[in-house]
Amino acid sequence: MIDDLHGRSVVADTHNDLLDAIVHRPVERWVPHFRERWLPQLQAGGVNLQVLPVFIDDPYRPEGALRQTLRMIEAAHRIAEGNQDTVRLCLDGSQIDAALADDRIALVLALESAPGVGEDVELLETLHRLGVRIASLAHFGRTALADGSGEDATGSRLTRAGVAAHAEMERLGMIFDVSHLSVAGVEHVLELATRPVMATHSSARALRDHHRNLTDEQLKGIADNGGVVCVNFFAPFLHESDFTIDRLIDHIEHIAGVMGVEHVGLGPDFVKEVMEDVTPPCCEAQLIEGVPTDRFLPGLEGPAGLPLVTEALQKRGWPEDDIARVLGQNVLDLFRTELRGPAS
């Protein structure tokens, strides 16, 4: 049962790797798998706006990265075309508003680290034509465009191609995603930015000292830029051992306290089902960047649990308007002003 406030609010999830799970299946299963496995979860969680990242697994990089990028984008289009009564792939704020008005889930495509682009920055326009509206330039490691947070010790900023990619994204009306970017890279982007940026799935380094999280200085810089930070739910990035929803709410409250509540959203990064789908059953749980991959917040293993966030914020005494902002209104406002479709 969805709480009344949760049901009345726009709920935006800015990072769910469900496309990765879908494309591991035969093409003829893409549409029905989304309809049977993922759509019920999104509906149970009250999700109105879903960002779909295109993340390229290691075996496809670098040679097969562009091909897999295109397969995942094609999967998103087929999902939308095959479920037109419930979802819509949106290119700008007006299309998102129309989808919400029709009681459909608005889908927005994003690139995570863009390995299929490499130094060929002109491909960003190609991918924009195909519907991509958000992009980051690195994951944990080094790319042709930037260093990820795992390379913080290098002190590297964006490469020359990365600077060109940022400028091209601003021209096209794509939002720059700083999640996974190195400390020096985030600083560089904020120096260059003339439009708001966002972090699609990052938490607070002041509460959990892991390189995937953002420092207070970074949070303040993104707020000054007019951007939004969407809090990651992945348990090991929230605390070393206390994997509970209270620790998630701590991060939401800390980030709101540093940035202002108008700059906070939700970027859950629900990976449990995706990892179970794409990891052979032969394999034991792994460590990624020093943290276990099999630890999750009870009840928040997937999108159906999102009403628990609303409930937890209410228990902390948050005003309804502020809860609604964090659930999705801030992200919706950003998308309304910054996302643009193809030039006429």
Secondary structure, DSSP 8 states (H G I E B T S, - for coil): ---HHHHHS--EES--THHHHHTTS-GGGHHHHIIIIIHHHHHHTT--EEEEEE---GGGTTTTHHHHHHHHHHHHHHHHHHTTTTEEE-SSHHHHHHHHHTT-EEEEEEESS-TTTTT-TTHHHHHHHTTEEEE-S-SSSB-SS-BBGGGGGG-----HHHHHHHHHHHHHT-EEB-TTB-HHHHHHHHHH-SS--EESS--BTTTS--TTSB-HHHHHHHHHTT-EEEE---GGGT-SS--SHHHHHHHHHHHHHHH-GGGEEE-----HHHHHHHS-TT----EETTEESS---TT-SSGGGTHHHHHHHHHTT--HHHHHIIIIIHHHHHHHHH------
